[in-house]
Amino acid sequence: MSFIIDNREKDLKSIFTTEAIYENLDLGDILFKYQNKPFILIERKKIPDLIASIDDGRYRNQKKRLLECGIPRNRILYILEGNIDQSPGKMKTIFGMIINTLYRDGIPVLFFSNMEETIYFLRRIHEKIENKDPAILTSFLNDNINDKNDNVNVTCDNNTQEYLSTIKMKKKDNLTPLNCSILQLAQIPGVSVSIATLIIKQYNSISNLVINYMNKDKEEKEKELMLSNLEVNTSTGKKRKLGPIISKRVYQYLTNQDSQESISSSSDSSS
């Protein structure tokens, strides 16, 4: 197992000198890996930092990325550190965040009054994973059992999507043409594994999608909005439309539209 702490968590560096590895994490502040796969991802927020990130919009972006990272939501964790009553003017904001995170997003939230409690919690998690405590490893092992099914079809279930989200690209034996297509689409910003799976289910392959984009009978706007009405399952079990922003972004990435515009602009300016 691996216990990884983000390099920017300087106050933890002096504590976990031997147990942890320090890296620049793209997402979250603490990551536990088991069998080389992401197992538990933790976002640690001191109360003043939480308030500041909500006010300046960083929190919303971080939450979106957490929800789309592919790790099951019961294994993503928010740690809130400090006393809420020290920010009485922000009580409504803080409790709104807690309620939405718990009940809308399905992500656990833990309160610790100080860093010492956070450290103790992290040590206990580390010990349990290292000792292969079944109480904590059950959900991970269940996912692995489901992942061993080689008959992956286009209508991927949640376990398959989790697997695709955490698969290592170097392990080429794990890749199939279908998995590869889904993973390639999921590299586009804002496109989660579940969205990529939905698109492939609709068009069967990336090449078929591009062929549809290249249809000369379609107007540019029609191509940009081609995916906007696809229905995506939300965490609450309801459906929502993919929408124009992601639809346009997929179109631009697959047809290189932004690059073409940049090249044209450069040519115009040089002439």
N, C-alpha and C positions, 0 to 999 in steps of 0.2 A: 504494500500500500504506500501511497505518497501523501504527505501533509504539506501543502503548498500555501504560502502566505505571500500576498502582494508586497513588492518592494517598498511601496509607499506607506505600509503599516509600520512606521518606525518604532512606535511604542511597544509593539510585539516582538521586534527583532532582538531586543535585549533579554527577552524572556525565553523564547524558543530558540535557543542557540544551537542545539544539536538535533532536535526532533524534526524541525521543519526545513523545507527548501524554500528559497526566496526567488521569486520570478516576477516579471511584469505581467500580471493577469489582465486579459482583455475584458474580463467580466467578473464581478464579485471581488471580495477581499481575501477570502479563505476558500481553498478547494481541497477536499479529500478525494483521492482517487483509490479505486480498488480494482485489481486486475487490469491496471492501465486504463481504466475507463473512469470518467467523472462520476463520483458517487454522491457527495454532498457539496453544494455550493452555498457559501454564506456571504451575505452582504451585511457588513457591520456599520452601524450609523450611531454616532453620538448625537444626542438630541439637538444641540445647536446646528450640527452639520446637516441633519435631516431637514430641519426647518429651512436652512439656507438653500438646500438642493431643491426643495419644493418650490420656494419662492423664485428661483432663477431658472426653473425648468429642467435642471439636470435629472432630478428624481424621475420625472415622467419618462425621459429617454432611457434611463437605466432600467426602469421597470419593464418597459417594452422589450428591451433586449433580453432581460431575464426570462420573460414569458416565452420568447421565441428561441431560447438557446437549446431546447431539446431535452434538457434534464427534467425528469418528472417533477411536478410542482411540490410534491410532498418531500422532495429531497433538495429543494431550494429553501433557504432560511434567512429571515431578517433578524438580526440582533440589534435591538435598540438599547443604547447604553446611556444611563444618566437619569435624572429626575424630571419628569414631565411638569411637575408643579413649579419648577423654576422658570417656566415659560408660560405663565397664565394666559397671556394674550393669544397664544397659539394652540390652546388645548383643543379647539374644534378641528383645526387643521390636522393635528397629530392623530386624534382619535378617528378622524375621517380616513386617514391613510391606513391605520390599523384595521379598521372594519373592512375597507375595500380589499386590502391585501389578504385578509383571512377568508372572507366570505365570497367575494367576487372572483379573486384570483386563485384561491386555494393554496396560498403560500403561508406556512407557519411563521408566527412572529413571537420572538422571545424578548423579555425585558430583563436587563441586568442593571443594578444600581451603580456599578463601577467596573473598571477594567479587570480587577481581581476576579470577579465572578465570571466574566467572559473567559479569562484564562483558564479557570478551573473547568468550565464547560468544555472548552476546546481540548483540554487534556483528557477529559473523560471520553469524549468522542474518539479521540486518537487511540486511547487504550482499547476501547470496545472494538474498533475496526481491526486493530493490530492483533487482538486476541480472538478475532473471528466470532464475536458474540452473535449468536443467531438472532437475538432480539433486534439487532440493528441491521443485519445483513440479509434478512429474509426477503425484503422487497427487491433487493438487487439480484439475489440468486434466482428469484422467480422470473425476473426480466431476462436473465441469461438463458434459462430453460426455453423460454419462448423464442429467443433469438436464434436458437439452434435449428429452427425449422427452415430448411432450405427452399421450401416452396413458397417464395415470396411472390404475391400477386399485386396487382395495381391497387386493389382496395386494401391498403396497408392498415393494420390496426394500431393501437397506441403503442404496444410493445415494439412493433417493427419500426415505428417512427422514432421511438427513443433510441433504438439500436442504430438507425441511420444517422441520428444526430451525433452519436458518440463514436462511430466507427473510425478507425485509424486508416488514413489513406494508404499508408505503407503496407498494410496487410491486404495485398491484392487478392488473396484467395477469398476474402469476404465480399468482394465486389462482383456484382452482376451488371449487365447492361441497364437493367431497371434501376438498381441502386445508384449506379453511376449517374444516370440522368437526373434522379431526384437530388443527389448531392450537388451536382453542378448547378441546378436551378437555385438550390438553397444558398449558394454563394452570393446571390444578388441581395443587396441590403433590403431588409424588410420582408424577405421571402423565407418563411419558416419551412421546416421539413413537411409539416402538414399541408401547407399551401402548395409546395412543390409537388407533393404526392397528388393533390387534387388536380393540378394542371396536367401532370402526366396521365392521370386517369382519363382526363377529357381528350387529350391529343395523342396519347400512346407513346410519343417520343418528342424530344426537342426538335428533331429535324422536321417532323410533321407540323409542329407549331410554327417554325420559321417559314415553311412553305406557305402556310396560311397568311403569315405576315407579308410575304412577297406577292400575294395576289394583286395583280394590277387593277382589278375591278374595284378594289376597296380604297376608300379615301383614307388619308393619313389619320384623321381623327378616329375613324372606325377601327383602324389597326391599333391605335393607342388604347382604345376602350374595349378591345376584344375580350379581355379576361375579367372585366369589371363586374359582370353579373354572376360570376361563379360563386357559389355559396359555400362558406367556410363554417365549420363547427366551432363554436366558442367554448370556453371553459365551463359555462353555465348550461351547456347542452342546447343552446339556441343556435340559430344560423344567422350569419350576416354575409352581405355581399363583399367580395374582395375589394371593390371600389376602384376609382379611376387612378389614384396615385400609384398603387402597386402595379396595376395593369400597365400604365404608361412606362413605369420603370422597367418592367420585364421586357417590354417591347424595345426600349432604348438599349438595354444591355445586350439583347440577342441580335439586334440589327445594327448595332454600333452607330446609332443615330447621333449621339452627342459628339463622338469622335469625328464623324463626317462634317458636322457643323463647325467644329473647331478647325478642321483642315481647311474648310471653305473660307472661314474667317481669316485664317493665317495667310491663305493665298491672296485674298482680297487686299489685306493690309500691305503685303509685300509688293503687290503690283501698284 
